[in-house]
Amino acid sequence: MPRSEVQALTIARAARQAGVGVETIRFYERRGLIEQPSKPSSSGFRVYSTEQIARIKFIRQTQQIGFSLHEIQELLSLRADPSADCSAVRVQAVAKLEDVRRKIEQLHRIGEALEALIAACPGHGEIEACTILDALSDAPRDAVPLLSLGERASRRKRGKTDMKRPNGHRLSDTKENDVKSVTLKIEGMNCDGCAETLQALLRRQAGVKSAAVTFGDRAACVLYDPGMIDEERLVTVIERPGFRVSNRSDGA
């Protein structure tokens, strides 16, 4: 291939080689991530170098693993600094990994909240009785724990659909002998958010009268109806997200 063809990388050809769109290159140029080639004095096209193509690929690949454009600019500056140390890049990568893990945890909690909202919804009936809309409408304007939405919906569902047992007795009339309590020691909780997640999961199980999970004690105290749910099911609920029940103690 003639040398002139190798070097004649117009923006369209540069975009194809880098695997991006033409508008992406123009956006990178506006943000100062790559330098726009000078336009020839003649009526020719701007020509991109192979170094610019490599830079565009670097930006694209770095974006794909979660780095922001500002962070990419910092990495590009480090890359161009001959006195920079690899440890500086590692610090950036470690910080990004921690950020990704926080986002994963947040998404997990969002998923749990949505699961709780959906589980609490009866799935039919008048829209005015929708537990999901009620829970969302009651949320305070400031930051609200995500799982509290599911718990609120569960309480509303119990209040609207579970006020009476099939035999006509109210839940408040349940005899003490109809319920049991158990304390389950849990391994794998890393924060209060883990405790909130497990608490919401347990509370929405049919037959669970109450559940309190505390991060400090690494334990779940559950009051349940053995006719509707057993301890093995409670253990399964806790261990399904990746936690582990290490010990249990039964109560009355």
KEBA-702097 format. One line per field, with one value per residue: residue number from 1; residue in three letters; x, y, z of N, C-alpha, C, CB in turn. Coordinates in pm, whole numbers. Glycine has a CB too. Layout:
BEGIN
kolba = NUM,...
torro = Ala,...
n_X = X,...
n_Y = Y,...
n_Z = Z,...
ca_X = X,...
ca_Y = Y,...
ca_Z = Z,...
c_X = X,...
c_Y = Y,...
c_Z = Z,...
cb_X = X,...
cb_Y = Y,...
cb_Z = Z,...
//
This chain:
BEGIN
kolba = 1,2,3,4,5,6,7,8,9,10,11,12,13,14,15,16,17,18,19,20,21,22,23,24,25,26,27,28,29,30,31,32,33,34,35,36,37,38,39,40,41,42,43,44,45,46,47,48,49,50,51,52,53,54,55,56,57,58,59,60,61,62,63,64,65,66,67,68,69,70,71,72,73,74,75,76,77,78,79,80,81,82,83,84,85,86,87,88,89,90,91,92,93,94,95,96,97,98,99,100,101,102,103,104,105,106,107,108,109,110,111,112,113,114,115,116,117,118,119,120,121,122,123,124,125,126,127,128,129,130,131,132,133,134,135,136,137,138,139,140,141,142,143,144,145,146,147,148,149,150,151,152,153,154,155,156,157,158,159,160,161,162,163,164,165,166,167,168,169,170,171,172,173,174,175,176,177,178,179,180,181,182,183,184,185,186,187,188,189,190,191,192,193,194,195,196,197,198,199,200,201,202,203,204,205,206,207,208,209,210,211,212,213,214,215,216,217,218,219,220,221,222,223,224,225,226,227,228,229,230,231,232,233,234,235,236,237,238,239,240,241,242,243,244,245,246,247,248,249,250,251,252
torro = Met,Pro,Arg,Ser,Glu,Val,Gln,Ala,Leu,Thr,Ile,Ala,Arg,Ala,Ala,Arg,Gln,Ala,Gly,Val,Gly,Val,Glu,Thr,Ile,Arg,Phe,Tyr,Glu,Arg,Arg,Gly,Leu,Ile,Glu,Gln,Pro,Ser,Lys,Pro,Ser,Ser,Ser,Gly,Phe,Arg,Val,Tyr,Ser,Thr,Glu,Gln,Ile,Ala,Arg,Ile,Lys,Phe,Ile,Arg,Gln,Thr,Gln,Gln,Ile,Gly,Phe,Ser,Leu,His,Glu,Ile,Gln,Glu,Leu,Leu,Ser,Leu,Arg,Ala,Asp,Pro,Ser,Ala,Asp,Cys,Ser,Ala,Val,Arg,Val,Gln,Ala,Val,Ala,Lys,Leu,Glu,Asp,Val,Arg,Arg,Lys,Ile,Glu,Gln,Leu,His,Arg,Ile,Gly,Glu,Ala,Leu,Glu,Ala,Leu,Ile,Ala,Ala,Cys,Pro,Gly,His,Gly,Glu,Ile,Glu,Ala,Cys,Thr,Ile,Leu,Asp,Ala,Leu,Ser,Asp,Ala,Pro,Arg,Asp,Ala,Val,Pro,Leu,Leu,Ser,Leu,Gly,Glu,Arg,Ala,Ser,Arg,Arg,Lys,Arg,Gly,Lys,Thr,Asp,Met,Lys,Arg,Pro,Asn,Gly,His,Arg,Leu,Ser,Asp,Thr,Lys,Glu,Asn,Asp,Val,Lys,Ser,Val,Thr,Leu,Lys,Ile,Glu,Gly,Met,Asn,Cys,Asp,Gly,Cys,Ala,Glu,Thr,Leu,Gln,Ala,Leu,Leu,Arg,Arg,Gln,Ala,Gly,Val,Lys,Ser,Ala,Ala,Val,Thr,Phe,Gly,Asp,Arg,Ala,Ala,Cys,Val,Leu,Tyr,Asp,Pro,Gly,Met,Ile,Asp,Glu,Glu,Arg,Leu,Val,Thr,Val,Ile,Glu,Arg,Pro,Gly,Phe,Arg,Val,Ser,Asn,Arg,Ser,Asp,Gly,Ala
n_X = 86,62,250,119,-152,-161,-118,-324,-557,-865,-1129,-1344,-1227,-1054,-1236,-1351,-1129,-1076,-1303,-1523,-1780,-1799,-1895,-1826,-1549,-1535,-1658,-1471,-1267,-1377,-1388,-1125,-975,-848,-634,-738,-657,-465,-611,-541,-379,-464,-761,-800,-871,-876,-619,-568,-341,-170,-106,-303,-524,-469,-489,-759,-874,-780,-915,-1181,-1185,-1119,-1336,-1527,-1480,-1568,-1450,-1471,-1484,-1332,-1164,-1033,-892,-705,-564,-457,-287,-104,-3,135,337,667,794,612,480,394,242,69,-124,-227,-347,-558,-700,-770,-935,-1142,-1237,-1339,-1542,-1705,-1781,-1933,-2144,-2249,-2342,-2534,-2710,-2787,-2930,-3134,-3256,-3346,-3527,-3717,-3800,-3919,-4129,-4276,-4338,-4505,-4726,-5066,-5137,-5373,-5693,-5843,-5696,-5660,-5598,-5344,-5049,-4788,-4791,-4883,-4670,-4463,-4571,-4579,-4317,-4061,-3940,-3669,-3359,-3432,-3415,-3381,-3492,-3692,-3914,-4013,-4072,-4269,-4469,-4520,-4628,-4861,-4991,-5034,-5203,-5425,-5500,-5451,-5578,-5750,-5763,-5823,-6016,-6155,-6051,-5872,-5532,-5424,-5538,-5394,-5265,-5010,-4884,-4890,-4678,-4322,-3989,-3664,-3314,-3076,-2743,-2536,-2306,-2097,-2211,-2148,-2213,-2459,-2642,-2650,-2777,-3025,-3118,-3145,-3332,-3558,-3604,-3666,-3893,-4086,-4161,-4410,-4575,-4387,-4382,-4245,-3926,-3595,-3293,-2961,-2662,-2452,-2476,-2460,-2677,-3005,-3323,-3612,-3961,-4200,-4460,-4482,-4647,-4663,-4412,-4076,-3767,-3564,-3639,-3616,-3340,-3260,-3357,-3189,-2935,-2944,-2879,-2605,-2505,-2427,-2559,-2445,-2506,-2776,-3044,-3317,-3633,-3921
n_Y = -119,220,481,725,653,515,716,890,938,1023,1176,1004,758,730,700,453,282,311,215,367,624,900,1131,1079,1110,1382,1477,1400,1568,1821,1807,1815,1585,1463,1599,1812,1763,1988,2183,2142,2391,2388,2273,2030,1741,1712,1523,1231,1089,772,757,916,761,541,669,740,485,404,583,509,237,270,414,215,49,196,445,796,1084,1290,1149,994,1189,1253,1011,1009,1226,1128,921,1061,1175,1138,1114,1009,762,414,347,556,526,284,357,510,309,137,306,340,77,44,230,113,-119,-5,93,-143,-260,-70,-102,-362,-326,-165,-348,-534,-374,-327,-591,-639,-452,-551,-808,-747,-649,-715,-772,-733,-565,-247,59,251,108,21,-108,-53,205,343,311,445,700,776,812,1009,1341,1380,1186,841,524,260,4,48,121,-117,-248,-80,-116,-386,-378,-235,-411,-627,-501,-455,-694,-907,-892,-1067,-1412,-1720,-1852,-1650,-1523,-1249,-1139,-1045,-1205,-1433,-1716,-1752,-1997,-2053,-1944,-1927,-1845,-1758,-1716,-1631,-1659,-1477,-1482,-1283,-1034,-699,-438,-196,-185,-443,-573,-445,-531,-814,-810,-703,-904,-1123,-1029,-1020,-1276,-1525,-1608,-1511,-1323,-1116,-961,-889,-766,-715,-546,-504,-712,-921,-1088,-1237,-1198,-1373,-1400,-1639,-1825,-2158,-2323,-2219,-2154,-2274,-2319,-2397,-2286,-2017,-2002,-2057,-1831,-1636,-1725,-1733,-1480,-1487,-1480,-1646,-1873,-1934,-2028,-2113,-2036,-2151,-2018,-1963
n_Z = 0,-86,74,104,115,354,539,492,674,705,899,888,813,1027,1235,1170,1196,1468,1579,1651,1628,1397,1520,1779,1782,1726,1955,2151,2071,2124,2400,2460,2476,2266,2017,1762,1425,1223,967,627,423,168,-1,117,336,696,849,1035,1269,1329,1596,1711,1657,1819,2065,2070,2078,2327,2496,2447,2531,2799,2890,2869,3085,3292,3364,3406,3184,3288,3462,3276,3141,3336,3347,3090,3111,3297,3146,2953,3093,3149,3393,3565,3789,3788,4006,4051,3856,3937,4177,4079,3947,4158,4309,4126,4111,4372,4359,4165,4301,4506,4356,4257,4494,4561,4343,4394,4631,4535,4367,4558,4695,4496,4454,4701,4695,4477,4569,4779,4656,4576,4318,4187,4183,4286,4171,4363,4585,4552,4668,4596,4477,4700,4882,4747,4731,4996,5061,5211,5120,5141,5142,5142,5297,5071,5108,5289,5150,5041,5281,5379,5188,5232,5490,5440,5270,5443,5620,5460,5343,5510,5751,5866,5951,5765,5919,6033,6258,6392,6333,6568,6752,6761,6923,7172,7158,6893,6765,6712,6813,6693,6702,6477,6400,6187,5922,5711,5675,5598,5653,5774,5572,5467,5678,5671,5423,5462,5668,5542,5351,5516,5655,5461,5415,5405,5700,5874,6158,6281,6233,6314,6224,6306,6244,6420,6611,6441,6379,6342,6470,6478,6472,6416,6244,6283,6141,5893,5800,5826,6015,5843,5603,5665,5700,5439,5307,5412,5334,5060,4928,4965,5224,5542,5772,6085,6335,6555,6781,6955,7064,7272
ca_X = 0,143,262,18,-280,-149,-124,-442,-667,-965,-1203,-1430,-1141,-1005,-1346,-1364,-1016,-1085,-1425,-1618,-1845,-1736,-1936,-1751,-1419,-1557,-1686,-1343,-1192,-1435,-1354,-981,-913,-757,-610,-789,-550,-475,-667,-443,-404,-543,-899,-801,-934,-787,-563,-539,-223,-192,-100,-434,-615,-442,-541,-905,-904,-754,-1026,-1302,-1174,-1121,-1476,-1605,-1465,-1629,-1384,-1533,-1396,-1237,-1065,-954,-798,-596,-483,-382,-179,-3,57,225,440,772,837,502,503,281,160,-36,-230,-290,-435,-679,-774,-827,-1046,-1253,-1292,-1421,-1663,-1788,-1840,-2040,-2258,-2309,-2417,-2652,-2801,-2841,-3031,-3247,-3324,-3416,-3642,-3818,-3855,-4010,-4249,-4354,-4389,-4612,-4841,-5159,-5143,-5505,-5773,-5854,-5568,-5648,-5546,-5213,-4949,-4665,-4812,-4893,-4535,-4386,-4631,-4551,-4174,-4025,-3873,-3524,-3312,-3505,-3359,-3456,-3568,-3809,-4028,-4069,-4130,-4392,-4567,-4557,-4718,-4991,-5057,-5084,-5315,-5541,-5541,-5425,-5632,-5820,-5724,-5934,-6121,-6224,-5984,-5773,-5395,-5395,-5593,-5310,-5218,-4865,-4835,-4891,-4558,-4193,-3885,-3531,-3206,-2982,-2616,-2512,-2173,-2091,-2264,-2040,-2260,-2601,-2722,-2671,-2878,-3154,-3158,-3193,-3453,-3668,-3630,-3733,-4024,-4188,-4194,-4537,-4557,-4296,-4456,-4153,-3786,-3503,-3155,-2868,-2525,-2363,-2484,-2449,-2780,-3144,-3421,-3732,-4082,-4265,-4564,-4426,-4742,-4652,-4272,-3989,-3634,-3483,-3677,-3555,-3196,-3248,-3378,-3069,-2815,-2958,-2802,-2462,-2467,-2423,-2606,-2344,-2557,-2916,-3095,-3463,-3704,-4056
ca_Y = 0,342,553,832,597,480,837,971,897,1125,1149,886,641,721,647,309,211,316,148,464,706,1029,1228,1051,1176,1527,1503,1393,1689,1934,1792,1828,1455,1446,1725,1811,1792,2115,2170,2183,2520,2360,2234,1890,1704,1692,1388,1181,1002,644,784,965,645,465,748,726,350,403,654,426,119,314,446,91,-13,279,570,917,1158,1363,1052,956,1298,1237,897,1052,1313,1040,846,1150,1226,1036,1101,951,625,324,343,657,465,181,426,544,186,89,396,308,-51,68,300,13,-206,70,98,-277,-275,16,-167,-479,-279,-122,-470,-590,-288,-355,-723,-626,-381,-641,-919,-698,-609,-826,-804,-705,-477,-108,130,325,17,-29,-93,7,350,396,316,550,829,807,832,1148,1409,1363,1051,739,392,196,-111,87,125,-251,-277,-3,-183,-511,-346,-197,-531,-702,-428,-456,-827,-1012,-856,-1182,-1545,-1787,-1892,-1533,-1462,-1149,-1176,-1010,-1309,-1552,-1762,-1755,-2128,-2063,-1883,-1961,-1746,-1814,-1620,-1688,-1590,-1462,-1443,-1224,-898,-600,-303,-189,-211,-588,-607,-396,-620,-940,-783,-689,-1035,-1207,-977,-1040,-1418,-1565,-1677,-1436,-1220,-1003,-995,-780,-805,-610,-565,-511,-846,-1022,-1186,-1211,-1250,-1392,-1457,-1695,-1926,-2283,-2387,-2157,-2148,-2338,-2259,-2424,-2187,-1891,-2012,-2046,-1690,-1561,-1769,-1718,-1367,-1507,-1481,-1781,-1890,-2014,-2084,-2074,-2070,-2147,-1960,-2020
ca_Z = 0,-90,201,110,157,494,621,462,760,728,1022,866,819,1164,1316,1140,1255,1614,1622,1706,1528,1367,1621,1902,1767,1739,2096,2220,2036,2198,2540,2475,2499,2153,1947,1625,1329,1151,833,526,360,48,30,158,463,811,849,1170,1277,1396,1740,1751,1654,1941,2178,2067,2126,2471,2562,2435,2617,2938,2920,2879,3217,3394,3396,3352,3094,3372,3508,3159,3116,3432,3303,2971,3157,3356,3036,2878,3183,3162,3532,3643,3835,3766,4127,4039,3775,4021,4271,4004,3919,4284,4342,4036,4154,4491,4313,4097,4403,4573,4265,4254,4618,4550,4250,4464,4724,4454,4326,4674,4723,4394,4483,4815,4648,4392,4651,4865,4575,4556,4176,4131,4267,4246,4172,4488,4688,4508,4774,4540,4468,4836,4941,4680,4764,5136,5082,5239,5011,5152,5113,5217,5273,4964,5153,5366,5060,5038,5411,5391,5105,5298,5602,5384,5220,5558,5677,5372,5298,5609,5882,5924,5907,5698,6012,6082,6370,6359,6366,6707,6837,6753,7052,7185,7119,6748,6709,6769,6785,6673,6678,6380,6386,6043,5877,5578,5671,5598,5689,5811,5452,5460,5778,5622,5315,5519,5746,5447,5292,5615,5691,5359,5403,5465,5827,5961,6230,6297,6211,6342,6191,6348,6196,6535,6671,6335,6411,6307,6565,6397,6531,6299,6259,6231,6049,5762,5759,5924,6028,5724,5503,5709,5670,5294,5272,5452,5263,4914,4875,4984,5365,5597,5910,6154,6460,6581,6914,6953,7178,7293
c_X = 89,139,155,-116,-277,-170,-254,-563,-759,-1043,-1291,-1347,-1086,-1112,-1361,-1251,-1024,-1208,-1525,-1686,-1770,-1770,-1864,-1615,-1434,-1586,-1558,-1259,-1245,-1400,-1203,-909,-817,-746,-661,-675,-572,-532,-565,-481,-481,-683,-910,-866,-829,-743,-523,-423,-258,-185,-235,-537,-595,-498,-693,-946,-885,-870,-1151,-1297,-1179,-1261,-1556,-1589,-1500,-1563,-1460,-1434,-1292,-1126,-975,-852,-679,-504,-399,-265,-67,72,161,340,548,818,730,534,376,188,46,-154,-303,-386,-567,-765,-841,-947,-1166,-1318,-1382,-1551,-1758,-1856,-1952,-2165,-2327,-2394,-2545,-2755,-2865,-2952,-3155,-3328,-3404,-3541,-3753,-3882,-3956,-4139,-4338,-4415,-4506,-4738,-4934,-5174,-5278,-5579,-5771,-5720,-5550,-5590,-5408,-5108,-4821,-4679,-4820,-4755,-4453,-4439,-4596,-4404,-4144,-3945,-3722,-3488,-3384,-3437,-3444,-3545,-3691,-3932,-4095,-4135,-4263,-4503,-4615,-4654,-4857,-5066,-5113,-5207,-5441,-5592,-5526,-5481,-5701,-5761,-5844,-6047,-6191,-6157,-5883,-5634,-5363,-5447,-5508,-5258,-5066,-4808,-4828,-4763,-4433,-4095,-3751,-3434,-3102,-2858,-2576,-2370,-2182,-2150,-2150,-2083,-2406,-2691,-2749,-2781,-3017,-3206,-3217,-3323,-3574,-3705,-3707,-3875,-4130,-4221,-4327,-4510,-4462,-4375,-4372,-4011,-3701,-3361,-3064,-2727,-2428,-2359,-2460,-2553,-2917,-3233,-3556,-3842,-4166,-4371,-4511,-4520,-4731,-4508,-4187,-3851,-3548,-3513,-3616,-3406,-3174,-3262,-3253,-2949,-2824,-2881,-2651,-2414,-2469,-2469,-2509,-2396,-2700,-2954,-3245,-3517,-3841,-4142
c_Y = 124,414,661,780,561,603,914,921,1016,1088,1025,758,621,660,496,230,205,246,240,538,837,1131,1205,1119,1326,1566,1499,1518,1810,1929,1802,1697,1418,1580,1714,1844,1927,2089,2219,2318,2504,2319,2088,1868,1699,1546,1350,1084,870,660,835,851,563,537,736,589,340,469,569,307,157,354,319,23,86,411,687,989,1237,1269,1007,1064,1289,1120,932,1142,1230,964,930,1202,1119,1016,1036,806,543,321,444,603,359,243,462,420,132,175,367,176,-36,137,202,-78,-136,75,-36,-300,-192,-47,-290,-437,-228,-243,-532,-506,-313,-492,-716,-557,-475,-753,-874,-663,-729,-863,-780,-613,-333,-37,208,241,-37,-3,-29,158,413,413,428,688,873,836,977,1208,1395,1217,950,605,316,85,-73,97,-12,-288,-204,-69,-312,-486,-311,-319,-612,-635,-440,-596,-935,-981,-974,-1311,-1609,-1826,-1772,-1464,-1360,-1197,-1149,-1115,-1436,-1589,-1767,-1888,-2145,-2008,-1934,-1850,-1817,-1700,-1688,-1601,-1592,-1417,-1382,-1086,-798,-461,-311,-217,-360,-630,-564,-486,-750,-920,-773,-823,-1124,-1160,-1003,-1188,-1448,-1645,-1609,-1322,-1096,-1053,-872,-830,-688,-645,-582,-648,-957,-1131,-1139,-1276,-1254,-1457,-1508,-1798,-2057,-2358,-2333,-2154,-2214,-2274,-2281,-2325,-2052,-1890,-1996,-1902,-1608,-1597,-1752,-1597,-1381,-1501,-1626,-1781,-1985,-2081,-2039,-2116,-2050,-2084,-2023,-1992
c_Z = 0,43,214,156,305,581,603,542,785,854,1007,876,961,1255,1294,1205,1407,1667,1689,1592,1507,1474,1754,1897,1785,1884,2177,2193,2114,2345,2564,2502,2386,2082,1803,1528,1260,1012,732,464,231,90,73,293,574,814,991,1165,1344,1548,1791,1752,1782,2063,2185,2119,2277,2546,2561,2530,2764,2982,2945,3014,3330,3426,3331,3261,3173,3421,3394,3126,3211,3393,3181,3010,3219,3246,2960,2962,3203,3306,3620,3678,3815,3887,4121,3958,3858,4121,4203,3981,4046,4324,4254,4073,4276,4453,4246,4199,4478,4486,4256,4378,4614,4457,4314,4559,4650,4409,4439,4706,4623,4416,4598,4776,4566,4474,4738,4788,4552,4408,4111,4226,4217,4260,4300,4600,4653,4616,4723,4531,4605,4898,4879,4716,4905,5162,5110,5125,5019,5128,5201,5192,5172,5015,5233,5279,5054,5169,5427,5310,5169,5412,5550,5332,5335,5617,5595,5341,5404,5747,5949,5869,5835,5793,6075,6197,6322,6401,6512,6803,6836,6892,7053,7139,6968,6686,6781,6737,6772,6650,6591,6370,6238,6017,5737,5567,5685,5643,5731,5692,5434,5557,5731,5511,5369,5596,5654,5385,5388,5643,5585,5336,5472,5591,5922,6025,6252,6275,6236,6317,6228,6304,6313,6599,6570,6356,6362,6411,6494,6479,6416,6338,6199,6139,5908,5709,5866,5923,5905,5614,5539,5677,5519,5248,5301,5365,5112,4860,4895,5128,5416,5741,5980,6280,6476,6722,6914,7079,7189,7173
cb_X = -97,95,400,4,-314,-13,-7,-473,-615,-1060,-1289,-1499,-1025,-963,-1477,-1363,-885,-1083,-1392,-1546,-1989,-1780,-2088,-1734,-1356,-1674,-1787,-1266,-1201,-1587,-1406,-952,-1020,-806,-459,-905,-541,-337,-801,-432,-274,-475,-988,-661,-1005,-859,-442,-663,-110,-87,11,-481,-589,-291,-500,-959,-815,-622,-1055,-1319,-1044,-1024,-1539,-1566,-1322,-1638,-1237,-1580,-1477,-1308,-1134,-1045,-868,-653,-573,-475,-233,-69,-52,147,379,889,873,369,545,330,245,19,-173,-183,-367,-642,-682,-720,-1003,-1205,-1180,-1344,-1626,-1704,-1733,-1994,-2214,-2199,-2331,-2612,-2728,-2730,-2974,-3198,-3225,-3323,-3600,-3756,-3743,-3942,-4210,-4266,-4277,-4565,-4795,-5294,-5105,-5587,-5724,-5960,-5559,-5783,-5642,-5171,-4918,-4635,-4939,-4979,-4464,-4389,-4781,-4596,-4094,-3946,-3911,-3474,-3160,-3656,-3348,-3362,-3481,-3783,-3984,-3961,-4033,-4371,-4510,-4433,-4662,-4974,-4959,-4976,-5280,-5509,-5464,-5277,-5731,-5972,-5676,-5884,-6062,-6359,-5916,-5806,-5297,-5455,-5734,-5192,-5276,-4825,-4921,-5011,-4566,-4142,-3879,-3529,-3144,-3049,-2505,-2611,-2075,-2159,-2370,-1981,-2242,-2633,-2653,-2540,-2845,-3142,-3039,-3087,-3437,-3632,-3499,-3653,-4015,-4143,-4082,-4623,-4509,-4172,-4505,-4169,-3762,-3519,-3140,-2873,-2482,-2404,-2620,-2306,-2785,-3178,-3428,-3702,-4161,-4162,-4699,-4387,-4883,-4707,-4227,-3978,-3563,-3507,-3830,-3576,-3140,-3353,-3498,-3036,-2789,-3105,-2848,-2389,-2564,-2282,-2754,-2227,-2470,-3012,-3027,-3520,-3715,-4121
cb_Y = 1,435,615,898,474,417,926,967,841,1140,1270,894,654,860,719,285,277,459,38,564,735,1080,1221,898,1144,1571,1400,1268,1716,1937,1660,1923,1348,1334,1763,1912,1680,2185,2248,2077,2594,2248,2258,1836,1568,1732,1379,1114,1072,540,889,1078,556,443,897,747,247,475,789,378,43,431,525,-4,-64,205,568,1011,1252,1428,931,930,1434,1214,778,1125,1416,940,798,1266,1269,1074,1238,959,624,184,369,786,402,99,554,609,80,91,543,304,-150,152,414,-70,-254,214,144,-386,-234,156,-206,-553,-168,-40,-570,-596,-140,-348,-822,-549,-258,-700,-974,-576,-551,-791,-944,-836,-482,-37,224,378,-98,37,-228,-52,380,305,182,530,824,695,784,1158,1554,1410,1040,734,313,143,-202,220,169,-351,-237,141,-212,-583,-230,-94,-617,-717,-285,-386,-867,-1036,-740,-1175,-1633,-1909,-1979,-1568,-1568,-1015,-1102,-876,-1341,-1528,-1900,-1727,-2234,-1991,-1731,-2098,-1639,-1914,-1569,-1704,-1655,-1361,-1564,-1312,-877,-591,-204,-51,-156,-664,-540,-251,-651,-1001,-653,-589,-1101,-1208,-830,-978,-1504,-1647,-1814,-1381,-1273,-937,-1050,-727,-843,-591,-446,-410,-865,-1084,-1212,-1264,-1162,-1477,-1352,-1757,-1882,-2372,-2368,-2016,-2001,-2489,-2315,-2566,-2177,-1871,-2149,-2133,-1632,-1587,-1914,-1705,-1240,-1407,-1391,-1840,-1946,-1928,-2041,-2139,-1984,-2286,-1808,-1964
cb_Z = 123,-200,214,-26,73,523,588,311,894,606,1061,728,720,1216,1282,988,1214,1662,1715,1801,1570,1228,1643,1922,1630,1648,2151,2177,1884,2180,2593,2585,2514,2055,1949,1609,1225,1141,821,416,334,-39,-90,160,450,946,752,1231,1352,1348,1771,1657,1527,1958,2165,1923,2055,2503,2491,2290,2586,2959,2804,2770,3236,3514,3349,3466,3005,3492,3572,3038,3132,3573,3273,2873,3260,3453,2939,2822,3319,3077,3588,3565,3984,3735,4251,3973,3646,4094,4326,3869,3860,4397,4325,3892,4184,4594,4216,3998,4500,4606,4127,4243,4739,4499,4121,4541,4813,4333,4273,4797,4719,4254,4517,4929,4563,4282,4740,4942,4439,4613,4156,4107,4410,4328,4052,4530,4709,4374,4837,4400,4388,4923,4922,4529,4748,5223,4960,5369,5009,5292,5132,5175,5405,4861,5234,5436,4918,5006,5523,5344,4967,5350,5686,5272,5138,5664,5693,5245,5179,5619,5869,5894,6029,5628,6120,6120,6457,6425,6277,6740,6793,6656,7085,7328,7178,6691,6718,6715,6897,6554,6812,6241,6475,5981,5878,5483,5783,5462,5570,5871,5329,5491,5913,5571,5224,5609,5827,5337,5252,5744,5716,5229,5463,5365,5802,5881,6364,6437,6066,6488,6040,6501,6108,6637,6736,6332,6562,6165,6695,6273,6620,6206,6189,6345,6099,5767,5734,5896,6149,5674,5492,5860,5718,5224,5349,5599,5294,4878,4940,4905,5449,5587,5915,6188,6583,6477,7026,6937,7164,7419
//
